[in-house]
Amino acid sequence: MEREFKHIIRVAGTDIDGTLKVPYALTRIKGVGIRLGWAITRLLSLDPDMRAGFLTEEEIRKIEEVLKDPVAHGIKPWMVNRQKDPETGRHLHFIGADLELRMKMDIELMKKIKCWKGIRHALGLKVRGQKTRTTGRRGMTVGVVRRRKK
């Protein structure tokens, strides 16, 4: 059976370039990195050198199924982006708009409880311990003013 090539495929609500190899094409989905892309490719026994445009509808459905709950399909828990979720206690993996929404909710919670990271987020400063003496500046430049020559 000859596989039909599609230039653009839709996986998990994201348009993906069909000319990319399968593991690298999966990284175009927000929340999926290269290691998870390779893990899904191996789990489903897909050819990693195959172009994403040659995926069948059945293979795309299987990929979406694994992305919904990777741990249930045999992906290691350390590969998911939400290990031991505070609300449910389960290992979850969010992709696309769900990931963005969850990140916003986490930041809002940090601001609400006024933890250190929340305060830094609220003030618009660096959060992860970076130096701020010379970097992370916004707005007009501040510097030495030259004297006018007479």
Phi and psi restraints in degrees (value plus and minus 20) as a CYANA .aco file:
   2 GLU   PHI    -102.2   -62.2
   2 GLU   PSI     108.8   148.8
   3 ARG   PHI    -102.3   -62.3
   3 ARG   PSI     120.3   160.3
   4 GLU   PHI    -109.2   -69.2
   4 GLU   PSI     116.9   156.9
   5 PHE   PHI    -111.8   -71.8
   5 PHE   PSI     111.1   151.1
   6 LYS   PHI    -136.5   -96.5
   6 LYS   PSI     110.3   150.3
   7 HIS   PHI     -90.5   -50.5
   7 HIS   PSI     -51.3   -11.3
   8 ILE   PHI    -151.7  -111.7
   8 ILE   PSI     109.6   149.6
   9 ILE   PHI    -138.9   -98.9
   9 ILE   PSI     136.4   176.4
  10 ARG   PHI    -133.0   -93.0
  10 ARG   PSI      96.0   136.0
  11 VAL   PHI    -148.0  -108.0
  11 VAL   PSI     105.0   145.0
  12 ALA   PHI      32.9    72.9
  12 ALA   PSI      22.3    62.3
  13 GLY   PHI      55.6    95.6
  13 GLY   PSI      -4.3    35.7
  14 THR   PHI    -148.0  -108.0
  14 THR   PSI     113.7   153.7
  15 ASP   PHI     -99.6   -59.6
  15 ASP   PSI     110.9   150.9
  16 ILE   PHI    -142.9  -102.9
  16 ILE   PSI     119.5   159.5
  17 ASP   PHI     -87.2   -47.2
  17 ASP   PSI     104.2   144.2
  18 GLY   PHI     -93.5   -53.5
  18 GLY   PSI     -32.5     7.5
  19 THR   PHI    -103.2   -63.2
  19 THR   PSI     -30.6     9.4
  20 LEU   PHI    -101.2   -61.2
  20 LEU   PSI     132.2   172.2
  21 LYS   PHI     -89.8   -49.8
  21 LYS   PSI     132.6   172.6
  22 VAL   PHI     -73.2   -33.2
  22 VAL   PSI     -71.5   -31.5
  23 PRO   PHI     -82.6   -42.6
  23 PRO   PSI     -55.6   -15.6
  24 TYR   PHI     -97.6   -57.6
  24 TYR   PSI     -49.9    -9.9
  25 ALA   PHI     -86.7   -46.7
  25 ALA   PSI     -56.5   -16.5
  26 LEU   PHI     -85.3   -45.3
  26 LEU   PSI     -45.2    -5.2
  27 THR   PHI     -91.2   -51.2
  27 THR   PSI     -31.3     8.7
  28 ARG   PHI     -91.9   -51.9
  28 ARG   PSI     -35.0     5.0
  29 ILE   PHI    -102.1   -62.1
  29 ILE   PSI     107.3   147.3
  30 LYS   PHI     -83.9   -43.9
  30 LYS   PSI     103.4   143.4
  31 GLY   PHI      85.8   125.8
  31 GLY   PSI     -24.9    15.1
  32 VAL   PHI    -135.0   -95.0
  32 VAL   PSI     100.2   140.2
  33 GLY   PHI    -118.5   -78.5
  33 GLY   PSI    -199.0  -159.0
  34 ILE   PHI     -86.1   -46.1
  34 ILE   PSI     -57.8   -17.8
  35 ARG   PHI     -87.5   -47.5
  35 ARG   PSI     -61.0   -21.0
  36 LEU   PHI     -87.7   -47.7
  36 LEU   PSI     -57.1   -17.1
  37 GLY   PHI     -80.0   -40.0
  37 GLY   PSI     -64.5   -24.5
  38 TRP   PHI     -86.7   -46.7
  38 TRP   PSI     -59.9   -19.9
  39 ALA   PHI     -82.8   -42.8
  39 ALA   PSI     -61.9   -21.9
  40 ILE   PHI     -86.6   -46.6
  40 ILE   PSI     -60.7   -20.7
  41 THR   PHI     -81.2   -41.2
  41 THR   PSI     -64.1   -24.1
  42 ARG   PHI     -89.6   -49.6
  42 ARG   PSI     -60.2   -20.2
  43 LEU   PHI     -80.9   -40.9
  43 LEU   PSI     -61.0   -21.0
  44 LEU   PHI    -109.7   -69.7
  44 LEU   PSI     -15.8    24.2
  45 SER   PHI      36.1    76.1
  45 SER   PSI      21.4    61.4
  46 LEU   PHI    -108.6   -68.6
  46 LEU   PSI     131.1   171.1
  47 ASP   PHI     -94.3   -54.3
  47 ASP   PSI      98.4   138.4
  48 PRO   PHI     -88.2   -48.2
  48 PRO   PSI     -39.1     0.9
  49 ASP   PHI    -109.0   -69.0
  49 ASP   PSI     -24.6    15.4
  50 MET   PHI     -94.4   -54.4
  50 MET   PSI     123.7   163.7
  51 ARG   PHI     -97.8   -57.8
  51 ARG   PSI     125.9   165.9
  52 ALA   PHI     -83.1   -43.1
  52 ALA   PSI     -45.8    -5.8
  53 GLY   PHI     -85.4   -45.4
  53 GLY   PSI     -38.2     1.8
  54 PHE   PHI    -111.9   -71.9
  54 PHE   PSI     -19.5    20.5
  55 LEU   PHI     -86.5   -46.5
  55 LEU   PSI     119.0   159.0
  56 THR   PHI    -104.8   -64.8
  56 THR   PSI     147.1   187.1
  57 GLU   PHI     -81.3   -41.3
  57 GLU   PSI     -56.3   -16.3
  58 GLU   PHI     -84.8   -44.8
  58 GLU   PSI     -62.6   -22.6
  59 GLU   PHI     -86.7   -46.7
  59 GLU   PSI     -59.2   -19.2
  60 ILE   PHI     -83.5   -43.5
  60 ILE   PSI     -61.0   -21.0
  61 ARG   PHI     -82.7   -42.7
  61 ARG   PSI     -60.4   -20.4
  62 LYS   PHI     -85.7   -45.7
  62 LYS   PSI     -60.2   -20.2
  63 ILE   PHI     -81.3   -41.3
  63 ILE   PSI     -65.5   -25.5
  64 GLU   PHI     -83.5   -43.5
  64 GLU   PSI     -56.8   -16.8
  65 GLU   PHI     -83.2   -43.2
  65 GLU   PSI     -63.6   -23.6
  66 VAL   PHI     -87.1   -47.1
  66 VAL   PSI     -58.1   -18.1
  67 LEU   PHI     -85.8   -45.8
  67 LEU   PSI     -49.6    -9.6
  68 LYS   PHI     -87.7   -47.7
  68 LYS   PSI     -59.7   -19.7
  69 ASP   PHI    -167.2  -127.2
  69 ASP   PSI      61.7   101.7
  70 PRO   PHI     -84.2   -44.2
  70 PRO   PSI     -56.5   -16.5
  71 VAL   PHI     -86.0   -46.0
  71 VAL   PSI     -56.5   -16.5
  72 ALA   PHI     -86.9   -46.9
  72 ALA   PSI     -43.2    -3.2
  73 HIS   PHI    -115.4   -75.4
  73 HIS   PSI     -17.1    22.9
  74 GLY   PHI      86.6   126.6
  74 GLY   PSI     -16.6    23.4
  75 ILE   PHI     -95.5   -55.5
  75 ILE   PSI     118.0   158.0
  76 LYS   PHI     -84.5   -44.5
  76 LYS   PSI     123.1   163.1
  77 PRO   PHI     -80.9   -40.9
  77 PRO   PSI     -46.2    -6.2
  78 TRP   PHI     -93.4   -53.4
  78 TRP   PSI     -28.2    11.8
  79 MET   PHI    -109.7   -69.7
  79 MET   PSI     -32.8     7.2
  80 VAL   PHI    -104.7   -64.7
  80 VAL   PSI     140.6   180.6
  81 ASN   PHI    -114.7   -74.7
  81 ASN   PSI     -14.1    25.9
  82 ARG   PHI    -163.8  -123.8
  82 ARG   PSI      59.6    99.6
  83 GLN   PHI    -101.0   -61.0
  83 GLN   PSI     112.1   152.1
  84 LYS   PHI      27.4    67.4
  84 LYS   PSI      49.1    89.1
  85 ASP   PHI     -73.8   -33.8
  85 ASP   PSI     110.8   150.8
  86 PRO   PHI     -79.4   -39.4
  86 PRO   PSI     -51.2   -11.2
  87 GLU   PHI    -100.2   -60.2
  87 GLU   PSI     -62.8   -22.8
  88 THR   PHI    -126.9   -86.9
  88 THR   PSI     -44.4    -4.4
  89 GLY   PHI      60.3   100.3
  89 GLY   PSI     -15.0    25.0
  90 ARG   PHI    -119.2   -79.2
  90 ARG   PSI     143.0   183.0
  91 HIS   PHI    -106.6   -66.6
  91 HIS   PSI      95.2   135.2
  92 LEU   PHI    -137.1   -97.1
  92 LEU   PSI     140.5   180.5
  93 HIS   PHI    -155.7  -115.7
  93 HIS   PSI      99.1   139.1
  94 PHE   PHI    -123.6   -83.6
  94 PHE   PSI     125.1   165.1
  95 ILE   PHI    -154.7  -114.7
  95 ILE   PSI     135.1   175.1
  96 GLY   PHI      44.3    84.3
  96 GLY   PSI    -155.1  -115.1
  97 ALA   PHI     -85.5   -45.5
  97 ALA   PSI     -51.1   -11.1
  98 ASP   PHI     -81.8   -41.8
  98 ASP   PSI     -59.4   -19.4
  99 LEU   PHI     -85.1   -45.1
  99 LEU   PSI     -65.6   -25.6
 100 GLU   PHI     -82.1   -42.1
 100 GLU   PSI     -63.3   -23.3
 101 LEU   PHI     -83.4   -43.4
 101 LEU   PSI     -63.5   -23.5
 102 ARG   PHI     -84.5   -44.5
 102 ARG   PSI     -59.6   -19.6
 103 MET   PHI     -83.8   -43.8
 103 MET   PSI     -62.1   -22.1
 104 LYS   PHI     -82.1   -42.1
 104 LYS   PSI     -61.9   -21.9
 105 MET   PHI     -84.4   -44.4
 105 MET   PSI     -59.1   -19.1
 106 ASP   PHI     -84.3   -44.3
 106 ASP   PSI     -61.9   -21.9
 107 ILE   PHI     -86.5   -46.5
 107 ILE   PSI     -61.6   -21.6
 108 GLU   PHI     -82.8   -42.8
 108 GLU   PSI     -57.9   -17.9
 109 LEU   PHI     -84.4   -44.4
 109 LEU   PSI     -62.7   -22.7
 110 MET   PHI     -82.1   -42.1
 110 MET   PSI     -59.9   -19.9
 111 LYS   PHI     -85.1   -45.1
 111 LYS   PSI     -60.7   -20.7
 112 LYS   PHI     -85.3   -45.3
 112 LYS   PSI     -62.9   -22.9
 113 ILE   PHI    -104.9   -64.9
 113 ILE   PSI     -23.1    16.9
 114 LYS   PHI      37.7    77.7
 114 LYS   PSI      23.6    63.6
 115 CYS   PHI     -98.5   -58.5
 115 CYS   PSI     151.7   191.7
 116 TRP   PHI     -77.7   -37.7
 116 TRP   PSI     -67.4   -27.4
 117 LYS   PHI     -83.4   -43.4
 117 LYS   PSI     -56.4   -16.4
 118 GLY   PHI     -85.5   -45.5
 118 GLY   PSI     -60.8   -20.8
 119 ILE   PHI     -83.5   -43.5
 119 ILE   PSI     -65.1   -25.1
 120 ARG   PHI     -81.8   -41.8
 120 ARG   PSI     -61.3   -21.3
 121 HIS   PHI     -82.3   -42.3
 121 HIS   PSI     -64.6   -24.6
 122 ALA   PHI     -83.4   -43.4
 122 ALA   PSI     -55.7   -15.7
 123 LEU   PHI    -105.6   -65.6
 123 LEU   PSI     -26.2    13.8
 124 GLY   PHI      54.0    94.0
 124 GLY   PSI       6.6    46.6
 125 LEU   PHI    -121.5   -81.5
 125 LEU   PSI     153.2   193.2
 126 LYS   PHI     -84.8   -44.8
 126 LYS   PSI     120.6   160.6
 127 VAL   PHI    -122.1   -82.1
 127 VAL   PSI     -52.2   -12.2
 128 ARG   PHI    -119.3   -79.3
 128 ARG   PSI      11.3    51.3
 129 GLY   PHI      65.8   105.8
 129 GLY   PSI      -9.6    30.4
 130 GLN   PHI     -91.8   -51.8
 130 GLN   PSI     137.9   177.9
 131 LYS   PHI     -92.9   -52.9
 131 LYS   PSI     127.5   167.5
 132 THR   PHI    -144.8  -104.8
 132 THR   PSI     -10.5    29.5
 133 ARG   PHI     -84.6   -44.6
 133 ARG   PSI     -62.8   -22.8
 134 THR   PHI    -141.5  -101.5
 134 THR   PSI     -33.1     6.9
 135 THR   PHI    -133.5   -93.5
 135 THR   PSI     148.6   188.6
 136 GLY   PHI      54.3    94.3
 136 GLY   PSI       2.9    42.9
 137 ARG   PHI    -108.1   -68.1
 137 ARG   PSI     124.6   164.6
 138 ARG   PHI    -151.4  -111.4
 138 ARG   PSI     143.9   183.9
 139 GLY   PHI      72.0   112.0
 139 GLY   PSI    -180.6  -140.6
 140 MET   PHI     -88.9   -48.9
 140 MET   PSI     129.3   169.3
 141 THR   PHI     -92.7   -52.7
 141 THR   PSI     123.2   163.2
 142 VAL   PHI    -138.9   -98.9
 142 VAL   PSI     108.8   148.8
 143 GLY   PHI    -181.8  -141.8
 143 GLY   PSI    -183.3  -143.3
 144 VAL   PHI    -100.0   -60.0
 144 VAL   PSI     115.3   155.3
 145 VAL   PHI    -114.5   -74.5
 145 VAL   PSI     107.5   147.5
 146 ARG   PHI     -97.5   -57.5
 146 ARG   PSI     126.5   166.5
 147 ARG   PHI    -101.0   -61.0
 147 ARG   PSI     123.0   163.0
 148 ARG   PHI     -93.9   -53.9
 148 ARG   PSI     121.5   161.5
 149 LYS   PHI     -96.8   -56.8
 149 LYS   PSI     120.7   160.7
